[in-house]
């Protein structure tokens, strides 16, 4: 698939925003974060800003962005519509949590319930986003059991890295939260590695042979292409990235998205003051860059079965 930068920006920003919102809701409700209004304001503002900017950017690749709201009416059959509904609903408990945290400096009782509901709806929104891609049977790189867990865990991981920055900015000394960041980075790295390994080994079931019902010893090839020049389908669903370039980008994603953030987050557990703050800020910046590269590969390496019609022997 042709990597649309608006969608890459959307999935990266909203994933981190929902991850941070979920962290704020759960950790605030459990009492692991202080009910300081400035910390609550900073965390919730940044989380909701990332979510909002991400959602708005997702409409940039539409022909008529002003009609995007109409997609939400198809929630019975469309994961895109369900994503929109969940995204809008998430603002309600998040707003209530903000009132309790910022106005009353209280994260207990009904405000704690609002925090937990915010986290649940945030995770459901991320799952709906992942299901948009997982539900496409025509793209085997997405239609597998790794897509949804990968999206969800990378969102939690991104939120945990942001939470590390937040607690160090406000001087909250909590090794459990910092340790959670290290654990989620390690788990996210492992899961993404397994996802890439699966896609490297697997191939789409449809081939030219199976499409025309010929069980030949070799691959059947198309004698003459149906078009003399590229069309919309070939540009949007037949994007090609050289394997050597993809491998280089994967190494960059491994290093910046997982390995180095994991190292700096671990160092922050044994440092203090400005040194610890510098470590978590570096971890956040590198992780953001790595996730952008990972998301670009997610779209660039996806091969639609329509490519069989345009000369590909397999997808």
FIPA-230680 format. One line per 2 residues: number of its first residue (from 1); their letters; for each residue x, y, z of C-alpha. Coordinates in Angstrom, 2 decimals. Layout:
<rs>
NUM = A = X Y Z ~ ...
</rs>
This chain:
<rs>
1 = XX = 0.00 0.00 0.00 ~ 1.16 3.55 -0.72
3 = XX = 2.18 5.04 2.66 ~ -0.05 8.08 3.17
5 = XX = 1.77 10.41 5.57 ~ -1.52 11.64 7.03
7 = XX = -2.39 8.09 8.09 ~ 1.13 7.46 9.39
9 = XX = 0.91 10.67 11.42 ~ -2.58 9.72 12.64
11 = XX = -1.69 6.23 13.82 ~ 1.55 7.41 15.46
13 = XX = 0.09 10.44 17.28 ~ -3.22 8.89 18.28
15 = XX = -1.52 5.68 19.41 ~ 0.80 7.61 21.73
17 = XX = -2.03 9.88 22.88 ~ -4.38 7.02 23.72
19 = XX = -1.54 5.18 25.43 ~ -0.78 8.19 27.64
21 = XX = -4.48 8.76 28.35 ~ -4.87 5.14 29.43
23 = XX = -1.80 5.47 31.67 ~ -3.19 8.64 33.23
25 = XX = -6.55 7.01 33.85 ~ -5.26 3.75 35.36
27 = XX = -2.34 5.15 37.34 ~ -4.38 8.11 38.55
29 = XX = -7.24 5.88 39.70 ~ -4.83 3.52 41.48
31 = XX = -3.21 6.37 43.39 ~ 0.21 5.85 41.83
33 = XX = 0.16 9.43 40.49 ~ -0.32 12.50 42.70
35 = XX = -3.58 14.41 42.30 ~ -1.66 17.59 41.54
37 = XX = -3.70 19.76 39.19 ~ -0.73 20.88 37.10
39 = XX = 0.44 17.35 36.49 ~ -3.10 16.30 35.61
41 = XX = -3.51 19.28 33.30 ~ -0.18 18.68 31.53
43 = XX = -0.72 14.92 31.09 ~ -4.34 15.05 29.97
45 = XX = -3.78 18.08 27.73 ~ -0.85 16.43 25.97
47 = XX = -2.69 13.11 25.60 ~ -5.86 14.67 24.21
49 = XX = -3.86 17.04 22.00 ~ -2.05 14.11 20.40
51 = XX = -5.36 12.26 19.94 ~ -7.11 15.28 18.45
53 = XX = -4.28 16.22 16.09 ~ -4.01 12.58 15.01
55 = XX = -7.74 12.30 14.33 ~ -7.79 15.54 12.35
57 = XX = -4.79 14.46 10.28 ~ -6.58 11.24 9.31
59 = XX = -9.05 13.30 7.26 ~ -6.36 15.00 5.14
61 = XX = -6.18 12.15 2.62 ~ -9.95 12.20 2.04
63 = XX = -11.43 13.79 -1.03 ~ -14.16 15.50 1.02
65 = XX = -12.91 15.79 4.62 ~ -16.03 17.71 5.67
67 = XX = -18.06 14.54 5.11 ~ -15.88 12.34 7.32
69 = XX = -18.50 12.38 10.08 ~ -20.90 10.44 7.85
71 = XX = -18.69 7.36 8.07 ~ -19.64 7.06 11.77
73 = XX = -23.21 6.16 10.81 ~ -21.98 2.79 9.46
75 = XX = -20.80 1.48 12.84 ~ -22.74 -1.79 12.47
77 = XX = -20.52 -2.97 9.62 ~ -17.45 -0.74 9.49
79 = XX = -14.44 -0.80 11.80 ~ -13.62 2.71 10.58
81 = XX = -17.00 3.90 11.86 ~ -16.53 2.04 15.15
83 = XX = -13.16 3.71 15.55 ~ -14.82 7.11 15.08
85 = XX = -17.57 6.34 17.59 ~ -15.08 5.09 20.20
87 = XX = -12.83 8.10 19.63 ~ -15.70 10.54 20.28
89 = XX = -16.96 8.62 23.32 ~ -13.47 8.65 24.86
91 = XX = -13.58 12.43 25.23 ~ -16.49 12.21 27.71
93 = XX = -14.85 10.26 30.58 ~ -11.51 11.93 29.76
95 = XX = -13.17 15.31 30.25 ~ -14.70 14.17 33.55
97 = XX = -11.32 12.88 34.70 ~ -9.86 16.27 33.81
99 = XX = -12.51 18.07 35.89 ~ -11.77 15.94 38.93
101 = XX = -8.00 16.06 38.56 ~ -7.55 19.71 37.58
103 = XX = -10.48 21.44 39.25 ~ -10.90 19.42 42.45
105 = XX = -7.43 17.83 42.63 ~ -9.12 14.50 43.26
107 = XX = -8.66 11.20 41.40 ~ -10.70 8.98 43.72
109 = XX = -14.34 7.85 43.73 ~ -16.27 8.86 40.59
111 = XX = -13.17 10.49 39.13 ~ -11.32 7.19 39.43
113 = XX = -14.20 5.49 37.59 ~ -13.91 8.11 34.85
115 = XX = -10.19 7.36 34.62 ~ -10.71 3.62 34.23
117 = XX = -13.47 4.14 31.64 ~ -11.18 6.54 29.75
119 = XX = -8.48 3.87 29.62 ~ -10.90 1.19 28.43
121 = XX = -12.34 3.38 25.67 ~ -8.84 4.48 24.63
123 = XX = -7.76 0.86 24.23 ~ -10.98 0.00 22.39
125 = XX = -10.33 2.86 19.96 ~ -6.82 1.55 19.24
127 = XX = -8.23 -1.96 18.73 ~ -10.80 -0.60 16.27
129 = XX = -8.00 1.17 14.38 ~ -6.04 -2.08 14.17
131 = XX = -9.13 -4.00 13.07 ~ -9.53 -1.69 10.08
133 = XX = -6.38 -3.29 8.69 ~ -6.71 -6.75 10.21
135 = XX = -10.15 -7.21 8.62 ~ -8.77 -6.81 5.07
137 = XX = -8.45 -10.40 3.82 ~ -6.88 -9.16 0.58
139 = XX = -3.69 -8.05 2.41 ~ -2.12 -10.98 4.23
141 = XX = 0.53 -8.77 5.91 ~ -2.34 -7.23 7.87
143 = XX = -4.87 -10.04 7.99 ~ -3.14 -12.05 10.73
145 = XX = -3.17 -12.48 14.50 ~ -0.19 -10.15 15.05
147 = XX = -1.75 -6.88 13.85 ~ -4.12 -6.07 16.72
149 = XX = -1.76 -7.02 19.60 ~ 1.04 -5.09 17.90
151 = XX = -1.03 -1.93 17.56 ~ -2.30 -2.15 21.14
153 = XX = 1.06 -2.92 22.74 ~ 2.89 -0.21 20.79
155 = XX = 0.24 2.27 21.95 ~ 0.75 1.22 25.57
157 = XX = 4.53 1.37 25.07 ~ 4.39 4.87 23.56
159 = XX = 2.16 6.04 26.39 ~ 4.51 4.58 28.99
161 = XX = 7.50 6.40 27.45 ~ 5.54 9.67 27.56
163 = XX = 4.50 8.96 31.14 ~ 8.17 8.60 32.08
165 = XX = 8.82 12.10 30.76 ~ 5.84 13.45 32.69
167 = XX = 6.77 11.99 36.08 ~ 10.36 13.22 35.77
169 = XX = 9.20 16.72 34.80 ~ 7.05 16.88 37.94
171 = XX = 9.57 15.17 40.20 ~ 7.52 12.04 40.87
173 = XX = 9.88 9.36 42.09 ~ 8.20 6.09 41.17
175 = XX = 10.38 3.19 40.07 ~ 7.31 1.07 39.33
177 = XX = 6.20 3.43 36.54 ~ 9.72 3.65 35.14
179 = XX = 10.01 -0.13 35.34 ~ 6.71 -0.46 33.49
181 = XX = 8.19 1.64 30.68 ~ 11.17 -0.71 30.43
183 = XX = 8.90 -3.78 30.41 ~ 6.55 -2.41 27.74
185 = XX = 9.50 -1.43 25.53 ~ 10.93 -4.95 25.81
187 = XX = 7.54 -6.56 25.11 ~ 6.82 -4.20 22.20
189 = XX = 10.22 -4.93 20.68 ~ 9.71 -8.67 20.97
191 = XX = 6.20 -8.59 19.52 ~ 7.19 -6.37 16.59
193 = XX = 10.16 -8.62 15.85 ~ 7.83 -11.63 15.71
195 = XX = 5.42 -9.70 13.48 ~ 8.18 -8.88 11.00
197 = XX = 9.46 -12.45 11.14 ~ 5.98 -13.78 10.36
199 = XX = 5.55 -11.45 7.37 ~ 8.99 -12.40 6.03
201 = XX = 8.17 -16.12 6.14 ~ 4.59 -15.99 4.95
203 = XX = 3.11 -15.31 1.55 ~ -0.39 -14.51 0.50
205 = XX = -2.45 -17.57 -0.38 ~ -3.75 -16.22 -3.71
207 = XX = -1.34 -16.58 -6.61 ~ -1.80 -16.29 -10.35
209 = XX = -1.83 -20.10 -10.48 ~ -4.60 -20.43 -7.91
211 = XX = -6.56 -17.53 -9.40 ~ -6.91 -19.24 -12.80
213 = XX = -6.99 -22.77 -11.37 ~ -3.73 -24.08 -12.85
215 = XX = -1.63 -26.36 -10.68 ~ 1.60 -25.90 -12.64
217 = XX = 5.10 -26.79 -11.52 ~ 6.24 -23.18 -11.93
219 = XX = 4.66 -19.78 -11.54 ~ 2.27 -18.66 -14.23
221 = XX = 3.07 -15.16 -15.46 ~ 0.95 -12.54 -17.19
223 = XX = 1.77 -12.30 -20.91 ~ 0.52 -8.76 -21.41
225 = XX = -0.35 -6.15 -18.80 ~ -3.89 -4.75 -18.86
227 = XX = -2.66 -1.12 -18.98 ~ 0.06 0.77 -20.81
229 = XX = 0.53 3.17 -17.89 ~ 0.03 3.08 -14.15
231 = XX = -3.47 3.65 -12.79 ~ -4.85 4.47 -9.32
233 = XX = -4.83 0.85 -8.11 ~ -1.24 0.32 -9.16
235 = XX = -0.12 3.53 -7.42 ~ -2.08 3.06 -4.19
237 = XX = -2.06 -0.72 -3.79 ~ 1.06 -1.74 -5.68
239 = XX = 3.65 0.36 -3.91 ~ 7.10 -1.23 -4.18
241 = XX = 9.97 -0.82 -1.73 ~ 13.32 -2.48 -2.40
243 = XX = 14.12 -5.23 0.09 ~ 17.51 -3.74 0.93
245 = XX = 15.89 -0.39 1.76 ~ 13.20 -2.09 3.83
247 = XX = 15.86 -4.00 5.76 ~ 17.78 -0.78 6.47
249 = XX = 14.63 0.94 7.69 ~ 13.85 -2.08 9.87
251 = XX = 17.28 -1.79 11.50 ~ 16.63 1.92 12.11
253 = XX = 13.27 1.08 13.68 ~ 14.84 -1.62 15.87
255 = XX = 17.47 0.83 17.13 ~ 15.50 4.06 17.50
257 = XX = 12.09 2.62 18.29 ~ 13.07 -0.04 20.79
259 = XX = 16.74 -0.71 21.61 ~ 17.94 2.83 22.44
261 = XX = 14.71 3.90 24.23 ~ 14.97 0.69 26.27
263 = XX = 18.59 1.51 27.17 ~ 17.87 5.14 28.14
265 = XX = 14.73 4.17 30.08 ~ 16.72 1.59 32.03
267 = XX = 19.46 4.15 32.73 ~ 16.82 6.56 34.05
269 = XX = 15.99 4.05 36.80 ~ 19.49 4.46 38.24
271 = XX = 19.92 8.18 37.60 ~ 18.35 11.24 39.16
273 = XX = 17.68 14.90 38.47 ~ 18.50 16.33 35.07
275 = XX = 20.38 13.19 34.02 ~ 17.28 11.04 34.45
277 = XX = 15.14 13.67 32.71 ~ 17.56 13.78 29.76
279 = XX = 17.43 9.99 29.50 ~ 13.63 9.80 29.34
281 = XX = 13.39 12.73 26.90 ~ 15.91 11.01 24.61
283 = XX = 13.96 7.76 24.95 ~ 10.74 9.54 23.96
285 = XX = 12.27 11.31 20.95 ~ 13.99 8.20 19.63
287 = XX = 10.92 6.03 20.23 ~ 8.72 8.47 18.31
289 = XX = 11.11 8.40 15.35 ~ 11.30 4.60 15.42
291 = XX = 7.51 4.21 15.52 ~ 7.14 6.53 12.51
293 = XX = 9.59 4.33 10.57 ~ 7.82 1.17 11.78
295 = XX = 4.45 2.55 10.69 ~ 5.81 3.54 7.26
297 = XX = 7.01 -0.03 6.76 ~ 3.64 -1.33 7.95
299 = XX = 1.96 0.36 4.99 ~ 4.77 0.16 2.42
301 = XX = 5.24 -3.61 2.72 ~ 1.54 -4.44 2.51
303 = XX = 0.69 -6.09 -0.80 ~ -2.89 -6.18 -2.07
305 = XX = -3.96 -9.23 -4.07 ~ -5.06 -6.91 -6.90
307 = XX = -1.36 -6.81 -7.84 ~ -1.76 -10.32 -9.31
309 = XX = -3.81 -8.69 -12.06 ~ -0.95 -6.35 -12.88
311 = XX = 1.88 -8.84 -13.27 ~ 2.85 -9.98 -9.77
313 = XX = 3.13 -13.77 -9.41 ~ 2.38 -13.72 -5.69
315 = X = 1.72 -11.29 -2.87
</rs>
